[in-house]
Amino acid sequence: STTGAIARSNDIKPSSSYKSFTHSAYTISYPQNWTPAGDANSSVTIAPKGGAAGDTVAYGVIISGAQVPQGTSLDDATNQLASQMQQQNGLKSLGNGENFTLNGKPARSRVFQGNSPLQGEQERDWLVTQQSANGTLMYLVFVSPEKDFKSLQPSFEKMLRSFKMK
């Protein structure tokens, strides 16, 4: 690797034991060998060693929130965020997304494909959104090169199921 910042896939296998991360807006569990970056009041990236560098994420999850106008529905807020992601990151939407319930609250998910920071690789981004009681759109973006997504999906799903808004 020329930058030395982004790992190859052998460094990214999630450990089977999990740790908990507490943010001012949520808690989440993550693989013990991954590291959260960010603080309890900002956007947080949880990634394996070498999985992220600065704003560039090849492997991991980005968790953040967006203020949306009062009364904006979860669907509308998710659609706005999805279009923003597509424009800013040149992503292509795969399918129409899914509506489901996460820890008793409505959630939405979308899957995108784009160019990975890893040379010549396609990336898969799995966006999941939920609205907090105060209307903030909380979102998680699970990121992985296309070829590794299937093997990481069980860990991504375990992290997602542990995600609880406060």
C-alpha positions in Angstrom: 0.0 0.0 0.0 1.4 3.4 -0.9 -0.3 5.4 1.8 0.2 2.8 4.6 -3.1 4.1 6.0 -5.6 1.8 4.6 -5.4 -1.9 5.4 -5.6 -5.0 3.2 -8.3 -7.4 4.1 -6.2 -9.7 6.4 -6.1 -7.0 9.1 -9.8 -6.3 9.2 -11.4 -9.6 10.4 -13.6 -8.6 13.4 -12.9 -10.2 16.7 -15.7 -12.3 18.2 -15.6 -10.4 21.4 -17.3 -7.0 21.6 -16.8 -3.8 23.5 -19.3 -1.1 24.2 -19.1 2.5 23.0 -21.2 5.2 24.7 -22.0 8.4 22.9 -24.2 11.3 24.1 -26.9 10.1 21.6 -26.5 6.3 21.6 -24.6 3.2 22.7 -23.2 0.5 20.3 -21.1 -2.6 20.6 -18.2 -3.2 18.3 -15.5 -5.8 17.7 -12.8 -5.6 20.3 -10.0 -5.3 17.7 -11.7 -2.3 16.0 -11.2 1.3 17.3 -13.7 4.1 17.7 -12.4 7.6 16.5 -14.4 10.7 17.4 -15.9 11.6 20.7 -19.1 11.3 22.7 -20.6 14.4 21.0 -19.5 14.1 17.4 -19.5 11.8 14.4 -17.8 8.6 15.2 -16.0 6.1 12.9 -15.3 2.6 14.3 -12.8 0.8 12.1 -10.2 -2.0 12.2 -6.5 -1.0 12.3 -5.8 0.7 9.0 -9.4 0.6 7.9 -9.8 4.4 8.0 -7.5 7.4 7.6 -8.9 10.9 8.2 -12.2 11.2 6.3 -11.4 8.1 4.2 -13.0 4.9 5.3 -12.4 1.6 3.5 -13.6 -0.7 6.3 -15.8 0.1 9.3 -18.9 2.1 10.3 -19.5 5.8 10.4 -22.2 6.9 12.9 -23.5 10.4 12.8 -26.6 12.5 13.1 -28.2 15.2 11.0 -30.6 17.9 12.0 -33.7 17.7 9.9 -36.6 20.3 9.7 -39.3 19.7 12.3 -41.9 17.3 11.0 -39.7 15.6 8.4 -40.6 11.9 8.1 -38.0 9.2 8.5 -38.6 8.3 4.8 -38.0 11.9 3.6 -35.0 12.4 5.8 -33.5 9.1 4.6 -34.1 10.0 1.0 -32.5 13.5 1.5 -29.4 11.9 3.1 -29.2 9.2 0.5 -29.2 11.8 -2.4 -26.6 13.8 -0.5 -24.4 10.7 -0.2 -24.8 9.9 -3.8 -23.9 13.4 -5.0 -21.0 13.9 -2.6 -19.4 10.4 -3.0 -20.5 9.4 -6.5 -22.4 6.4 -5.1 -24.9 4.3 -7.1 -28.0 3.1 -5.2 -28.6 -0.6 -5.3 -32.3 -1.5 -5.0 -35.0 0.5 -3.3 -34.0 0.1 0.3 -35.8 -1.6 3.2 -38.1 -0.6 6.0 -37.6 -2.5 9.2 -37.7 -2.2 13.0 -34.5 -1.8 15.0 -34.8 -2.2 18.8 -38.5 -1.3 18.7 -38.2 1.8 16.5 -38.7 2.3 12.8 -35.6 2.2 10.7 -34.7 2.4 7.0 -31.8 1.0 5.1 -30.2 1.6 1.7 -27.3 0.0 -0.1 -24.9 1.9 -2.4 -21.9 1.0 -4.5 -19.0 3.3 -5.3 -15.3 3.4 -5.7 -13.3 2.2 -2.7 -10.3 4.1 -1.4 -8.5 0.8 -2.1 -7.0 0.9 -5.6 -9.3 -0.5 -8.2 -11.9 -1.9 -5.8 -15.6 -1.3 -5.7 -17.1 -0.4 -2.3 -20.4 -1.3 -0.7 -22.0 1.2 1.7 -24.9 0.1 3.8 -26.8 3.1 5.2 -29.2 2.6 8.1 -31.3 5.5 9.5 -33.4 6.0 12.6 -35.0 9.2 14.0 -34.4 10.1 17.6 -37.1 11.5 19.9 -36.0 15.1 19.2 -36.2 14.5 15.4 -32.5 14.2 14.7 -31.8 11.7 11.9 -29.3 9.2 13.3 -27.5 7.2 10.7 -24.9 4.5 10.4 -22.9 3.8 7.2 -21.3 0.3 7.2 -18.4 0.4 4.6 -16.4 -2.3 3.0 -14.9 -3.3 -0.3 -17.5 -5.2 -2.3 -15.5 -8.5 -2.1 -15.3 -8.4 1.7 -18.9 -7.3 2.4 -20.4 -10.7 2.8 -17.8 -11.9 5.3 -18.2 -8.7 7.3 -22.0 -8.5 7.2 -22.6 -10.7 10.3 -20.4 -8.4 12.3 -22.1 -5.3 10.8 -25.5 -6.8 11.7 -24.4 -7.6 15.2 -23.2 -4.0 15.7 -26.5 -2.6 14.2 -28.6 -4.8 16.5 -26.6 -3.4 19.5 -27.3 0.3 18.4 -29.6 1.9 20.9 -30.5 5.6 20.8 -30.8 7.4 24.1 
